[in-house]
Amino acid sequence: MPLTRDRIVRDLVEVLFVDPDELDEDVDLTDLGLDSLRLNTLLDRWRAAGARIGFADLAERPVLGVWFERLVP
């Protein structure tokens, strides 16, 4: 399944245990509990879906809108 905005949001909801309404594009995901273990879990899923991105690419700006730009073709 290719990465879409909806897929990214669904994965974040599952990994961070948050309500989808908390995930606006300006949210800093570390404020919602994102840590290195959770980020690695997400990266494993997204790489399996074909994403070519590294840990640092997402960790340096853990903002949902930025991630959309980097992950969704």
Secondary structure by P-SEA (a helix, b strand, c coil): ccccaaaaaaaaaaaacccccccccccccccccccaaaaaaaaaaaaaaccccccccccccccaaaaaaaccc
